[in-house]
Amino acid sequence: ALTQSGTVELGGQQSLKSPGDVTVEQVLVKVGDRVRFGQKLLILRNPEGQTNLANQGLEIRKQELKLARSRQKVEEATEKLAAIQKEIREPVNQQLLIRKQEIIVARSHQKVEEARETLTAAQQKLQQLEVLNVKGFIPGNELQDQKDQVRTAQANLRDAQSDVSTDTIELQRLQLEEKQPSQLEDKVMEAQSELREARSEVNTDSRELQRLQVEQKNIQEQLQNNVVTSPLPGMVLDLKVKDRDGVKAGDVLLTLGNPAQELVKLNLSTVDATKVKVNQKARVKIIGSDPKSFYGRVKSLYPQAIASDNKEDLSGRQSSSQAKVPATIELDRPSRTLIPGSQVSVEIILDERQNVAALNLMAVQRSRSESFVWIQDDRGRAQRRTITPGLEGVTTAEIKSGLQPGDRVILPPPKTPLQPGIPVAPATH
């Protein structure tokens, strides 16, 4: 057997840490509480995260409006391009427009002539009235009315002449477009460029909106992490915080473990580790006067040695600094009495034999040449009997030979040495 000290842990034992710089808003459990998987343990508060989430919502809304405007620009550019392409595909329309404008120009010239004739007639009548007015043949207001008519006729003539100029310019523009189709082609290229730019702007705005939405989701997940839940069904072993405590990122909040599974963690020397295999039996005892033992098996053996500091072994001797191999023992059934974090003695059974004679190690005596025990003979006197011991455990030893069924073995008293032939009390083992 191999004996070593170890530390008791519960299955799945772990310490939950703070996801960021937060404030503990409410502690929902206490030390010793049994908890379910997913049960809420703590509620944390992150004011900065709430503000960031609100600001992110505003940025997303702003980007949505920008994207909507970009899509509107695409529609406008598409309509503009379609109109120009339609104009190129239908040159007859241009000729009709020119013909229509020629008629408008001709009619404008006619209006000028009509306005000029009206003005001439009004001016002649005004001259006649002025002669009659000198002679006193007409009232004065009739002459004034005629002057007003002359001014109106002059204004109408100017308007008609202006219309001729405007209509003529429009006719020249239509004729120029008909004679220079390349100008329409330039407009097509310009409209196509505007459409490409508008589509590119939509793509850019869409990607930016997606980025903002991903950031919003990340912030929401971080805020959800502010509710600390149990990752396993177990027990609260330690609680490091209380309501309204401020904690930093990575600070331990509490420690959980599963009482349905008890483990013992120990470090083996590299020499001892070579003797140990997974699934070997082990006996666990509390270090002290309590003799109760608990049984288990080697659950895991770390595949690599790890440097460790000097420590005392079970005999109280200082062990030299050397590499250690971590190992884990799992109890066959929970003890319900071993305290997590306490030190225990672990005996790993390297070999065992069934149905053999075994004695308490305290009964086995050794000299330089032999091993022996004291037995009580039929007269109640002590006699020395040579034996051949076999496998030894922490408290017992196998006896290969030297004893017969019915022999009464004596546990030597701690203070009085035994001598052959002296009377002894009834055998205790």
LINNORUR-V443677 format. One record per backbone hydrogen bond with DSSP energy under -0.5 kcal/mol. NH is the residue of the N-H (numbers start at 1). CO is the residue of the C=O. If there is no record, write none. Layout:
NH;CO + NH;CO
This chain:
2;348 + 4;346 + 6;344 + 7;265 + 8;342 + 9;263 + 11;258 + 11;261 + 13;10 + 14;256 + 16;14 + 16;254 + 18;251 + 22;20 + 22;247 + 23;45 + 24;245 + 25;23 + 25;43 + 26;43 + 28;26 + 28;41 + 29;41 + 32;236 + 33;30 + 35;234 + 38;230 + 39;36 + 41;228 + 42;228 + 43;26 + 44;226 + 45;23 + 50;46 + 51;47 + 52;48 + 53;49 + 54;50 + 55;51 + 56;52 + 57;53 + 58;54 + 59;55 + 60;56 + 61;57 + 62;58 + 63;59 + 64;60 + 65;61 + 66;62 + 67;63 + 68;64 + 69;65 + 70;66 + 71;67 + 72;68 + 73;69 + 74;70 + 75;71 + 76;72 + 77;73 + 78;74 + 79;75 + 80;76 + 81;77 + 82;78 + 83;79 + 84;80 + 85;81 + 86;82 + 87;83 + 88;84 + 89;85 + 90;86 + 93;90 + 94;90 + 94;91 + 95;91 + 96;92 + 97;93 + 98;94 + 99;95 + 100;96 + 101;97 + 102;98 + 103;99 + 104;100 + 105;101 + 106;102 + 107;103 + 108;104 + 109;105 + 110;106 + 111;107 + 112;108 + 113;109 + 114;110 + 115;111 + 116;112 + 117;113 + 118;114 + 119;115 + 120;116 + 121;117 + 122;118 + 123;119 + 124;120 + 125;121 + 126;122 + 127;123 + 128;124 + 129;125 + 130;126 + 131;127 + 132;128 + 133;129 + 134;130 + 135;131 + 136;132 + 136;133 + 137;132 + 142;139 + 143;139 + 144;140 + 145;141 + 146;142 + 147;143 + 148;144 + 149;145 + 150;146 + 151;147 + 152;148 + 153;149 + 154;150 + 155;151 + 156;152 + 157;153 + 158;154 + 159;155 + 160;156 + 161;157 + 162;158 + 163;159 + 164;160 + 165;161 + 166;162 + 167;163 + 168;164 + 169;165 + 170;166 + 171;167 + 172;168 + 173;169 + 174;170 + 175;171 + 176;172 + 177;173 + 178;174 + 179;175 + 180;176 + 183;180 + 184;181 + 185;181 + 186;182 + 187;183 + 188;184 + 189;185 + 190;186 + 191;187 + 192;188 + 193;189 + 194;190 + 195;191 + 196;192 + 197;193 + 198;194 + 199;195 + 200;196 + 201;197 + 202;198 + 203;199 + 204;200 + 205;201 + 206;202 + 207;203 + 208;204 + 209;205 + 210;206 + 211;207 + 212;208 + 213;209 + 214;210 + 215;211 + 216;212 + 217;213 + 218;214 + 219;215 + 220;216 + 221;217 + 222;218 + 223;219 + 224;220 + 225;221 + 226;223 + 227;224 + 228;42 + 228;226 + 229;227 + 230;39 + 234;35 + 234;232 + 235;257 + 236;33 + 237;235 + 237;255 + 238;255 + 240;253 + 241;253 + 244;24 + 245;242 + 247;22 + 250;18 + 251;248 + 253;16 + 254;16 + 255;238 + 256;14 + 257;235 + 258;11 + 259;257 + 261;258 + 263;9 + 264;329 + 265;7 + 266;327 + 267;5 + 268;266 + 268;325 + 270;323 + 273;269 + 274;270 + 274;271 + 275;272 + 276;272 + 276;273 + 279;298 + 280;277 + 282;296 + 283;347 + 284;294 + 285;345 + 286;292 + 287;343 + 288;286 + 291;289 + 294;284 + 296;282 + 297;330 + 298;280 + 299;297 + 299;328 + 300;328 + 302;326 + 306;324 + 308;322 + 311;319 + 313;317 + 316;313 + 319;311 + 319;317 + 324;306 + 325;268 + 326;324 + 327;266 + 328;300 + 329;264 + 330;297 + 331;262 + 332;295 + 333;295 + 340;338 + 341;8 + 342;339 + 344;6 + 345;285 + 346;4 + 347;283 + 348;2 + 348;346 + 349;281 + 349;347 + 350;348 + 359;397 + 361;395 + 363;360 + 364;360 + 364;361 + 365;363 + 365;372 + 367;370 + 371;387 + 372;365 + 373;385 + 374;410 + 375;383 + 376;408 + 377;375 + 377;381 + 380;377 + 382;422 + 383;375 + 385;373 + 387;371 + 388;401 + 389;387 + 390;398 + 393;396 + 397;359 + 398;391 + 399;357 + 400;388 + 400;398 + 401;388 + 407;404 + 408;376 + 409;407 + 410;374 + 412;410 + 417;415 + 421;382 + 422;419 + 424;380 + 429;409
